[in-house]
């Protein structure tokens, strides 16, 4: 008995069943009866929920050794950057690549079959349309997305299959259950797109609850990487210094090109040269003429 008296009631060897959901044991040399409860008191045994989880107090932890509830941890995590592979996941059951155009750039799919434009991919791959071609963003792991893969579900068009009804949610793949779990974003939550070859790679988006949209926050994309721009062909994009751009804008403001050179007055002979001034709007335009014999050659001077 002396040995029993040296132990607190939390020693499992000293517990016996009490009445009405209690435990009886020794505490400080005396027999005590403790009730199960979710209240944070010094004389109660905190109960477990139906799932086996301990029910914690609703108050925030204070001391370093205090337990923290999931709600408290989630409140701290809001606004933190969550890495995701793609921003616009649409479907995970298509066996043939859908027919898409330039306006559909950014739409992503989990490959469920290799028909059509997906012949080069494998089942379980995550692919994204860049407006002209399909790109592999994340390779499969055993014919399914890797465990823990996170994505953002597209809103337009309405997502389908596993993503039906989950527009704008953040989803995480569970390989053990072959399923996705969804989290509704809170105002201020941020996602960072890390999917390689995604047109959104390195971009960050913040959830705006008032507009119910993911808003571009910024990114670390290389300024010289212009592959995401629409229109034009290679070699059509150029960078100017600040002074060059200023000069270009000044030239555009000062110069108005005439549709055609003006009618030449008088009689000209071979070899004759001259300057003629015409008016285009409020702008004086100077022309230099040279009579070459077969024709008059005009060169605009400003």
Legacy VTK file of the C-alpha trace (Angstrom):
# vtk DataFile Version 3.0
C-alpha trace
ASCII
DATASET POLYDATA
POINTS 302 float
0.000 0.000 0.000
2.895 2.389 0.757
4.042 2.004 -2.819
0.569 2.939 -4.060
0.460 6.065 -1.918
3.604 7.421 -3.557
1.951 7.646 -6.966
-0.555 10.122 -8.331
-3.834 9.015 -9.784
-2.440 9.014 -13.322
-0.496 5.826 -12.546
-2.393 3.179 -14.493
-1.575 0.469 -11.907
-3.640 2.248 -9.273
-6.824 2.863 -11.274
-10.087 1.071 -10.677
-13.460 1.635 -12.217
-15.556 4.189 -10.386
-19.203 5.095 -10.754
-20.847 7.244 -13.383
-17.833 7.428 -15.703
-15.120 8.032 -13.120
-11.804 6.532 -12.089
-10.754 5.754 -8.510
-7.125 5.740 -7.434
-4.662 6.996 -4.904
-3.570 10.630 -4.913
-1.222 12.022 -2.329
-1.778 9.101 -0.001
-5.574 9.280 -0.180
-8.169 7.597 -2.325
-9.692 9.987 -4.848
-12.393 9.731 -7.486
-11.896 11.700 -10.719
-14.551 12.468 -13.326
-14.064 12.526 -17.100
-14.778 15.974 -18.504
-13.694 18.331 -21.268
-13.399 21.218 -18.820
-9.899 22.523 -18.069
-9.798 21.952 -14.283
-7.060 20.686 -12.031
-9.164 17.859 -10.621
-10.658 16.361 -13.809
-9.494 13.817 -16.352
-9.869 15.320 -19.839
-12.053 13.116 -22.005
-11.489 11.745 -25.485
-13.927 12.291 -28.315
-15.669 9.573 -30.281
-12.744 9.434 -32.726
-10.287 8.813 -29.897
-8.938 12.390 -30.000
-8.456 14.292 -26.752
-10.904 17.177 -26.434
-8.853 20.285 -25.650
-10.014 23.516 -24.015
-11.185 26.277 -26.323
-8.832 28.771 -24.659
-5.532 29.585 -26.363
-2.357 27.983 -24.988
-0.172 30.189 -22.803
2.706 28.180 -21.359
5.237 26.440 -23.557
3.981 23.052 -22.407
0.272 23.832 -23.014
-1.559 21.764 -25.613
-2.879 23.560 -28.701
-6.109 22.757 -30.509
-6.340 22.349 -34.293
-8.466 25.516 -34.489
-5.680 27.473 -32.807
-2.989 26.063 -35.120
-5.144 26.703 -38.197
-5.642 30.325 -37.136
-1.864 30.803 -37.119
-1.434 29.088 -40.462
-3.887 31.337 -42.287
-2.091 33.664 -44.661
0.964 31.418 -44.914
2.117 30.407 -48.370
1.024 26.914 -49.373
2.921 25.327 -52.295
0.624 23.920 -54.990
1.366 22.335 -58.369
-1.294 24.039 -60.504
-3.779 26.875 -60.128
-6.638 25.641 -62.339
-7.319 21.910 -61.952
-10.411 20.902 -63.921
-10.867 17.105 -64.071
-9.230 13.803 -63.153
-11.247 11.299 -65.202
-10.697 12.219 -68.858
-9.100 9.469 -70.958
-8.647 11.680 -74.027
-7.174 15.167 -74.111
-9.882 17.824 -74.472
-9.841 20.195 -77.447
-8.660 23.534 -76.064
-7.628 26.879 -77.532
-5.494 29.858 -76.583
-8.065 31.285 -74.110
-7.880 28.006 -72.135
-4.225 28.459 -71.184
-3.582 27.363 -67.608
-6.208 24.613 -67.362
-4.827 21.466 -65.754
-5.916 17.811 -65.673
-4.962 14.507 -64.106
-4.391 12.134 -67.035
-6.763 9.147 -66.829
-6.015 7.873 -70.344
-3.550 8.614 -73.118
-5.900 9.380 -75.978
-5.467 12.269 -78.385
-2.946 14.887 -77.329
-2.001 12.941 -74.187
-0.251 10.116 -76.033
3.140 11.227 -74.719
2.014 11.175 -71.068
1.168 8.471 -68.528
-1.868 7.802 -66.374
-1.668 9.791 -63.171
0.423 12.619 -64.650
-0.711 16.175 -64.008
-0.603 18.141 -67.260
-1.404 21.737 -68.148
-2.422 23.459 -71.388
-0.268 26.513 -72.242
-2.522 27.829 -74.981
-0.885 25.846 -77.777
0.409 22.566 -76.311
0.254 20.212 -73.321
3.052 20.280 -70.742
3.904 17.828 -67.976
3.739 19.592 -64.621
4.081 16.626 -62.247
4.860 13.006 -63.111
2.710 10.220 -61.683
3.662 7.826 -58.919
2.203 4.392 -59.598
-0.441 5.620 -62.084
-1.720 8.291 -59.711
-0.526 11.687 -58.460
2.196 11.464 -55.782
0.901 11.283 -52.216
0.440 14.751 -50.735
0.154 16.528 -54.096
-1.662 19.845 -53.651
-3.537 21.816 -56.296
-6.098 24.617 -56.585
-9.399 23.678 -58.215
-10.478 25.797 -61.191
-13.674 27.843 -61.060
-14.411 28.369 -64.772
-15.507 26.133 -66.335
-17.144 24.252 -63.485
-14.733 21.550 -62.272
-15.781 17.940 -62.797
-15.474 14.464 -61.304
-13.504 14.494 -58.033
-13.434 18.291 -58.139
-17.144 18.828 -58.760
-18.512 21.471 -56.380
-15.043 22.351 -55.056
-14.298 25.466 -57.145
-11.374 27.527 -55.803
-10.645 25.033 -53.005
-7.169 23.781 -52.191
-7.033 20.000 -52.638
-4.507 17.466 -51.386
-4.156 13.948 -52.744
-4.216 10.932 -50.419
-2.610 7.978 -52.182
-3.728 5.503 -49.516
-7.370 6.368 -50.078
-7.024 7.277 -53.769
-8.929 10.459 -53.007
-8.660 14.211 -52.651
-9.360 16.190 -49.489
-10.495 19.786 -49.881
-9.920 22.930 -47.849
-11.931 26.097 -48.401
-9.497 29.050 -48.422
-9.752 31.789 -45.821
-9.420 35.457 -46.668
-5.723 36.240 -47.057
-4.574 32.669 -47.707
-1.715 32.522 -50.201
-0.693 29.781 -52.618
2.630 29.586 -54.454
2.593 27.655 -57.730
5.621 25.353 -57.881
4.611 23.068 -60.769
7.432 22.860 -63.279
6.386 24.012 -66.775
3.169 25.587 -65.473
2.466 28.984 -67.004
1.902 30.149 -63.413
5.175 28.719 -62.097
6.685 30.958 -59.365
3.539 33.098 -59.217
1.737 33.639 -55.928
-1.991 34.192 -55.499
-3.935 35.486 -52.503
-7.547 34.554 -51.765
-9.868 37.570 -51.689
-13.082 36.591 -49.968
-14.963 39.717 -51.079
-14.491 38.950 -54.792
-14.253 35.165 -54.250
-11.227 34.961 -56.534
-7.536 34.136 -56.356
-5.715 37.422 -57.028
-2.183 37.579 -58.402
0.083 38.674 -55.577
3.387 38.685 -57.392
6.126 36.275 -58.299
9.798 35.679 -58.833
9.610 35.048 -62.569
12.552 36.176 -64.690
11.684 39.436 -66.453
13.329 38.111 -69.624
11.124 35.016 -69.678
8.348 36.022 -72.068
7.028 32.591 -73.045
3.679 33.272 -71.374
2.865 36.289 -73.515
0.234 35.843 -76.205
0.751 36.899 -79.824
3.821 37.591 -81.904
6.663 35.309 -82.891
10.241 34.826 -81.815
12.433 37.889 -82.089
9.564 40.387 -81.884
10.091 41.292 -78.240
12.783 43.811 -77.293
13.902 45.498 -74.083
14.582 49.233 -73.909
16.423 51.277 -71.324
14.458 54.019 -69.607
16.062 56.713 -71.751
15.433 54.746 -74.968
11.788 54.260 -74.073
11.404 57.991 -73.325
12.924 58.889 -76.678
10.655 56.435 -78.486
7.557 57.929 -76.877
8.719 61.437 -77.787
9.218 60.403 -81.411
5.731 58.875 -81.562
4.235 62.119 -80.228
6.120 64.348 -82.655
5.957 62.433 -85.919
2.860 61.698 -87.970
3.521 59.738 -91.123
1.787 61.072 -94.268
-0.186 58.538 -96.280
1.740 59.455 -99.460
4.120 62.071 -100.761
2.460 65.265 -102.072
1.967 66.368 -105.673
5.077 68.132 -106.946
4.373 71.672 -108.296
6.152 73.104 -111.331
8.470 71.491 -113.900
11.475 69.464 -112.835
14.489 68.447 -114.875
16.794 65.491 -114.538
19.122 66.039 -111.617
17.009 68.801 -110.066
16.714 68.732 -106.305
14.455 70.583 -103.938
12.701 70.832 -100.600
8.920 70.905 -100.321
7.019 71.543 -97.105
3.564 70.080 -96.637
1.136 70.097 -93.740
-0.222 66.968 -92.051
-2.714 68.097 -89.457
-0.846 70.743 -87.501
2.517 69.253 -88.329
4.916 70.622 -90.991
6.455 67.797 -93.005
9.664 68.318 -95.002
10.350 66.399 -98.201
13.545 66.217 -100.236
13.043 65.529 -103.961
15.522 64.373 -106.595
14.569 64.111 -110.279
16.300 60.946 -111.494
14.820 61.130 -114.975
12.449 58.194 -114.947
10.811 59.437 -111.765
10.941 61.800 -108.856
12.318 60.250 -105.671
10.943 61.720 -102.445
12.540 61.304 -99.023
10.804 62.478 -95.876
13.132 64.432 -93.591
11.138 64.465 -90.348
LINES 1 303
302 0 1 2 3 4 5 6 7 8 9 10 11 12 13 14 15 16 17 18 19 20 21 22 23 24 25 26 27 28 29 30 31 32 33 34 35 36 37 38 39 40 41 42 43 44 45 46 47 48 49 50 51 52 53 54 55 56 57 58 59 60 61 62 63 64 65 66 67 68 69 70 71 72 73 74 75 76 77 78 79 80 81 82 83 84 85 86 87 88 89 90 91 92 93 94 95 96 97 98 99 100 101 102 103 104 105 106 107 108 109 110 111 112 113 114 115 116 117 118 119 120 121 122 123 124 125 126 127 128 129 130 131 132 133 134 135 136 137 138 139 140 141 142 143 144 145 146 147 148 149 150 151 152 153 154 155 156 157 158 159 160 161 162 163 164 165 166 167 168 169 170 171 172 173 174 175 176 177 178 179 180 181 182 183 184 185 186 187 188 189 190 191 192 193 194 195 196 197 198 199 200 201 202 203 204 205 206 207 208 209 210 211 212 213 214 215 216 217 218 219 220 221 222 223 224 225 226 227 228 229 230 231 232 233 234 235 236 237 238 239 240 241 242 243 244 245 246 247 248 249 250 251 252 253 254 255 256 257 258 259 260 261 262 263 264 265 266 267 268 269 270 271 272 273 274 275 276 277 278 279 280 281 282 283 284 285 286 287 288 289 290 291 292 293 294 295 296 297 298 299 300 301
